[in-house]
Amino acid sequence: MKTFLDDSSLERCAKLHPSFIEELNEDTRKKILDRMIFSTYEKGEALFQEGEKADCLYIIRQGNVKLSTYDGEGKEQIVSIFSPGDTIWVAVFLKEKKESVYPYNGICLDDAVVGKMLREDFESLIQDTHSALEIIALLSKKLSDANERNLILSVSDPKAKIARLFLYRLNHITGDVVKLKLEDIAAHVSLRPETVSRKLGELMNEGIIEKVGQSSFRILDFERLVDISQN
């Protein structure tokens, strides 16, 4: 982990993938940024580990982070995938503050830039009524968004999972081109890259999507994609 990021690099990340911070008024935004430390992490590095004291919230500026745990047989269970612009609020919502620990591991799926803010600083900030109302309103939107992503993971059919992921991304962009690398799709839907590649091939052969460049897909048949997502 490294912490010598310059302001211009952070500004570029913020413009590419705005987080909840960019939706706040200037004064509230400055208060948060003054209390936040941005660091770079390498692929496979942990933001936090299951059982560690839960005392921070994290904002992802670049890269993807998975929350995961392991079952009794040692098999990894992916709880959620967080992308640039997302916030990991786990520590904020745990009830017993003094003894709270992370119930999951937070692992970087690729090289990442992540901001960290102590929970006590965040709680101090929201003592201000205006700031609190702003953040609560945004949290409602973000929690709804998180539920959408969890629904993607709840689907068992691989093709339907990928279709839901494309629909989810379409709801967050302008236009009909979704930018996703194969490995990012695999991470988001918790599938092997080989399975994802095969299912993407099926969607392309059926004329539902087409590949554009190295890591983008244009949606050609929206209605058919919706039908597959509901399988």
Protein Blocks (a to p, Z undefined) as FASTA:
>chain_A
ZZbdcfklmmmmmmmmccfklmpcfklmmmmmmmpccddddehiafbdehiacfbdcddf
bdcdddddddfkopacdfbdcdehiacfklmmpmblmlgccfbdcddfbdcddddddfkl
mmmmmmpmklmmmmmmmmmmmmmmmmmmmmmmmpmblklmmmmmmmmmmmmcgcjbdcdd
fklmmmmnopafklmmmmmmmmmmnomaccehjkbccdfblmlmmmmmmZZ
